[in-house]
Amino acid sequence: MPARCWAAWAIFEETEVAIVRVAHRPGELGRAASRLGAGKIIIDYSYCGLEQGSTQEIVVFGVDNVTRAASLLDELAAESA
């Protein structure tokens, strides 16, 4: 039986994202997403993680308006500080 070769092709696209650091506790991702929703920002995707040794979570949002989203998330971070 002949060996079969499978090729996987992927297309990558770089996009700007909005990033915020929030406390690592339940509800913070929802708070950030709600703030964006209240500002009429469409969220295409999000993901989050922790930096080693940090008590804050880094949340990344792919949105339709990065400038406005960054402003809203900066306000949220300032309120949390």
Stockholm file with secondary structure:
# STOCKHOLM 1.0

chainA/1-81         MPARCWAAWAIFEETEVAIVRVAHRPGELGRAASRLGAGKIIIDYSYCGLEQGSTQEIVVFGVDNVTRAASLLDELAAESA
#=GR chainA/1-81 SS CCCCCCCCCCCCCCCCCEEEEEESSTTHHHHHHHHHHHTTCCEEEEEEEECTTCSEEEEEEEESCHHHHHHHHHHHHHHHC
#=GC SS_cons        CCCCCCCCCCCCCCCCCEEEEEESSTTHHHHHHHHHHHTTCCEEEEEEEECTTCSEEEEEEEESCHHHHHHHHHHHHHHHC
//
